[in-house]
């Protein structure tokens, strides 16, 4: 790894730790674009959560999630943020 990648990983891990300590994630990471209608946001959440459930262990590792975290998020109803 080069130095820039190390810095990105360090910053990303700090952001993840801050989100876990808070017990919440940033709303920008969790919600669909605000320009969409309510039903469009619901459909967007449904599609992305189903896609999350379909990821392989290597893909989950790439985005920094465990299978348990992916299941927790992917099995939420589409109306829940």
Buried (B, 14 or more C-beta within 10 A) or exposed (E): EEEEEEEEEEEEEEBEEEEEEEEEBEEEEEBBEEEEEEEEBBBBBBEEBEEBEEBEEEEBEEEEBEEEEBEEBBEEEBEEE
